Amino acid sequence: MNKQVYESPSIQKMNGGLMNKFGTRSSYEPVKQIDGVAVNFLMEQFGSPLFVLSERTIRRSYQSAVRAFKTRYPKVQFAWSYKTNYLNAVCRIFHQEGSWAEVVSGFEYRKAVGNGVPGHKIIFNGPGKTDEELRVAANNGSLIHIDHFDELYQLIALSDTLDKKPKVAIRVNMDTGVYPLWDRFGFNYENGQAAEALGKITASGKLELAGLHCHIGTYMLSPDAYVKAVEKLGDLAWKCKTELNSPVRYIDLGGGFPSTNTLRGSFLPGPDTVPPVDEFAEAITSRLLKLGFGAEELPLLLLESGRVLVDDAGFLLSTVLAGKRLPDGRRAIILDAGVNLLFTSFWYDHPVSPAQDFTHHTEDMALFGPLCMNIDVLRQGINLPLLNRGDRVVVHKVGAYNMTQWMQFIQMRPNVVLIDEEGGTHLIRQAEDLAYLEQLEKTPEHLKEINL
Ligand SMILES: *Cc1c(COP(=O)(O)O)cnc(C)c1O
């Protein structure tokens, strides 16, 4: 037997996230670089505020999610949820990795085509598709996910004018034990509406039934909800095979896996409460394998994950414009980035780190944006070191939904930079200017002259 190597004992302070005699946990480390690129360099080069995306983190998140599923189930395909972040550079990273596209509007559809995604690898979701959009999608062989009976009739009516038989799935809503129910999209499972829609599709003879779809919610903390979804879609899949003689090729479980962001008002931080993708994969795939399909007829598992794949890869760099004392004694900091850029701050407590060294005195403070609007609050209260005018901060985990839901309300949208895997920086969306903003405006003739 080998003699064990001696390790000297050491004592480390535990930060459990709970309140202890040192107060609540706070991030005491400055964040001076992202993927080895200095925050100061980025802001001097590209301005402030600034969105930064890490290509390395995107690829790693994607690869580890794919690995979690592919090691447990033989047929898995991810489709990138465009609305989560449809900057072309971001979409193309996912497509390079092998992801299909999942779109929910005509313009997202055209973006996917423009990014080089073949028609049959585009999933077209959403409750509002026009005749023209359906025609293009059907003729390209895309997977059209029908949301309601009117859309089903719309597609049947169009089918005679199309070059190809449309490939369709239905979106199904159901009770998965997570409330409030997401029941406004798709056909209901429990009341038999979904089965009825499937019957109408096969009876029409005009549509090719390819799959079954659901998207049961977002930031879902319960793997068990997905197990229920697999059971219910599995039951419908059996009906398609045995009763309708029209087996489906795929089951699409949508997105909804949570990123490690912390929900506003939740007691414990996200990283301590959010199940990892492996837990979802284990729950989903073990149930799928028990549905009773033979090895050759196992349905393809499609996943439309959004936030879990990109949230951690996004950073918002911002500069302190001012500090002030509120009448109630609280300290407040005004940043140059507001809720117009950080839509998700309405439901997440995004982690915020100073980007430079600081003294170890910390204080609870409010973080406001630059908008002249009462709602412009990034954090109501956060424990941070004292920050001075000109100091810089890094807001973390902002990659999902902000670069699509942002708006030019009072302030315009800033530069977005991608850091590639070698540490190179690329401007992937230029900051807006007044000319950009006004290019679509038209001034009527009688308003051209003003005399003040
Ligand atoms: C938004 C959306 C997604 C992505 O959801 P996440 O919660 O970001 O994973 C997937 N599918 C559909 C139909 C969606 O609307």
The ligand as an ORCA input file, in Angstrom:
! r2SCAN-3c Opt
* xyz 0 1
  C     -39.271     31.010    -26.460
  C     -39.423     29.630    -26.955
  C     -38.405     28.681    -26.772
  C     -37.151     28.942    -25.968
  O     -37.483     29.019    -24.617
  P     -36.364     29.064    -23.435
  O     -37.165     29.154    -22.200
  O     -35.516     30.264    -23.667
  O     -35.566     27.808    -23.529
  C     -38.588     27.435    -27.339
  N     -39.726     27.120    -28.017
  C     -40.730     28.006    -28.191
  C     -41.937     27.613    -28.924
  C     -40.617     29.288    -27.650
  O     -41.628     30.155    -27.806
*
